Amino acid sequence: MKYKCPICGWEYDSEKGCEKCGIAPGTPIEELPEEFECPVCGVPKKHFAKKD
């Protein structure tokens, strides 16, 4: 599943995780810490939108 930051367009792909953020592949966005933010612009994960 992919989620997109509404401000800068950065995408979190749960299948790939985020090596830069230390998040392992296969980690669903729901399992990310509540304080997770976009690594590019700092928007909190609660504002990310599911990408079809």
VEXLO-140170 format. One record per atom (N, C-alpha, C, O): residue number from 1; atom name; y, z, x. Coordinates in steps of 0.2 Angstrom, whole numbers. Layout:
- pos|site|py|pz|px
- NUM|CA|Y|Z|X
...
//
This chain:
- pos|site|py|pz|px
- 1|N|-6|0|4
- 1|CA|0|0|0
- 1|C|6|0|4
- 1|O|6|3|10
- 2|N|11|-4|2
- 2|CA|17|-4|6
- 2|C|23|-1|2
- 2|O|23|-2|-4
- 3|N|28|2|6
- 3|CA|34|5|3
- 3|C|40|3|7
- 3|O|39|2|13
- 4|N|45|1|3
- 4|CA|51|-1|7
- 4|C|57|3|6
- 4|O|58|6|1
- 5|N|61|4|12
- 5|CA|67|8|12
- 5|C|72|4|8
- 5|O|73|-2|9
- 6|N|75|7|3
- 6|CA|80|4|-1
- 6|C|87|2|3
- 6|O|91|-2|0
- 7|N|88|5|8
- 7|CA|94|4|12
- 7|C|94|-1|17
- 7|O|97|-6|17
- 8|N|89|0|22
- 8|CA|88|-5|27
- 8|C|83|-10|27
- 8|O|82|-15|30
- 9|N|78|-9|22
- 9|CA|72|-13|21
- 9|C|66|-12|25
- 9|O|61|-16|25
- 10|N|66|-7|30
- 10|CA|60|-5|34
- 10|C|55|-4|29
- 10|O|56|-1|24
- 11|N|49|-6|31
- 11|CA|43|-5|27
- 11|C|38|0|30
- 11|O|36|0|36
- 12|N|35|4|26
- 12|CA|29|9|28
- 12|C|23|6|25
- 12|O|23|5|19
- 13|N|18|4|29
- 13|CA|12|1|27
- 13|C|7|6|28
- 13|O|5|8|34
- 14|N|4|9|23
- 14|CA|-1|15|24
- 14|C|-7|12|27
- 14|O|-10|17|30
- 15|N|-9|6|27
- 15|CA|-15|4|31
- 15|C|-13|4|38
- 15|O|-18|5|42
- 16|N|-7|3|40
- 16|CA|-5|2|47
- 16|C|-3|9|50
- 16|O|-3|10|56
- 17|N|0|13|45
- 17|CA|3|20|48
- 17|C|9|18|51
- 17|O|13|13|50
- 18|N|12|22|56
- 18|CA|18|21|59
- 18|C|17|24|66
- 18|O|18|30|67
- 19|N|15|20|71
- 19|CA|14|23|78
- 19|C|20|27|81
- 19|O|20|32|84
- 20|N|26|24|79
- 20|CA|32|26|82
- 20|C|33|33|79
- 20|O|36|37|82
- 21|N|31|35|73
- 21|CA|32|41|70
- 21|C|26|46|71
- 21|O|26|51|68
- 22|N|21|43|74
- 22|CA|15|47|75
- 22|C|10|48|69
- 22|O|7|53|68
- 23|N|11|43|64
- 23|CA|7|43|58
- 23|C|1|38|59
- 23|O|2|32|60
- 24|N|-5|41|58
- 24|CA|-11|37|59
- 24|C|-12|32|53
- 24|O|-10|33|48
- 25|N|-15|26|55
- 25|CA|-17|21|50
- 25|C|-21|24|45
- 25|O|-25|29|46
- 26|N|-20|22|39
- 26|CA|-24|24|33
- 26|C|-21|30|30
- 26|O|-24|33|25
- 27|N|-15|32|32
- 27|CA|-11|38|29
- 27|C|-7|36|23
- 27|O|-2|32|24
- 28|N|-9|38|17
- 28|CA|-5|36|11
- 28|C|2|40|11
- 28|O|3|45|14
- 29|N|7|37|8
- 29|CA|14|39|9
- 29|C|14|46|5
- 29|O|18|51|7
- 30|N|9|48|1
- 30|CA|9|54|-3
- 30|C|7|60|2
- 30|O|9|66|1
- 31|N|4|58|8
- 31|CA|2|63|13
- 31|C|7|64|18
- 31|O|6|68|23
- 32|N|12|60|18
- 32|CA|17|61|24
- 32|C|21|67|22
- 32|O|22|69|16
- 33|N|24|71|27
- 33|CA|28|77|26
- 33|C|33|75|21
- 33|O|36|70|21
- 34|N|35|80|17
- 34|CA|41|80|12
- 34|C|47|78|16
- 34|O|52|74|13
- 35|N|48|80|22
- 35|CA|54|79|26
- 35|C|54|72|30
- 35|O|59|70|33
- 36|N|49|68|29
- 36|CA|48|61|32
- 36|C|54|57|30
- 36|O|56|57|24
- 37|N|57|54|34
- 37|CA|63|49|33
- 37|C|62|43|36
- 37|O|58|42|41
- 38|N|65|38|34
- 38|CA|65|31|37
- 38|C|67|32|44
- 38|O|72|34|46
- 39|N|63|29|49
- 39|CA|64|30|56
- 39|C|70|25|58
- 39|O|73|26|64
- 40|N|73|21|54
- 40|CA|78|17|56
- 40|C|85|19|53
- 40|O|90|20|57
- 41|N|85|22|47
- 41|CA|91|24|44
- 41|C|92|31|41
- 41|O|97|33|39
- 42|N|86|34|41
- 42|CA|86|41|39
- 42|C|85|43|32
- 42|O|86|48|30
- 43|N|84|38|27
- 43|CA|83|39|20
- 43|C|76|43|19
- 43|O|71|41|22
- 44|N|77|48|15
- 44|CA|71|52|13
- 44|C|65|47|10
- 44|O|67|43|6
- 45|N|59|49|11
- 45|CA|53|45|8
- 45|C|53|45|1
- 45|O|51|40|-2
- 46|N|56|50|-3
- 46|CA|56|50|-10
- 46|C|60|44|-13
- 46|O|60|42|-19
- 47|N|65|41|-9
- 47|CA|68|35|-11
- 47|C|65|28|-10
- 47|O|67|23|-12
- 48|N|59|28|-6
- 48|CA|56|22|-5
- 48|C|53|19|-11
- 48|O|51|23|-16
- 49|N|53|13|-12
- 49|CA|50|9|-18
- 49|C|44|6|-16
- 49|O|43|3|-10
- 50|N|39|7|-20
- 50|CA|32|3|-19
- 50|C|33|-4|-19
- 50|O|37|-7|-24
- 51|N|31|-8|-15
- 51|CA|31|-15|-14
- 51|C|25|-18|-17
- 51|O|20|-17|-15
- 52|N|26|-23|-21
- 52|CA|20|-27|-24
- 52|C|17|-32|-19
- 52|O|12|-35|-21
//
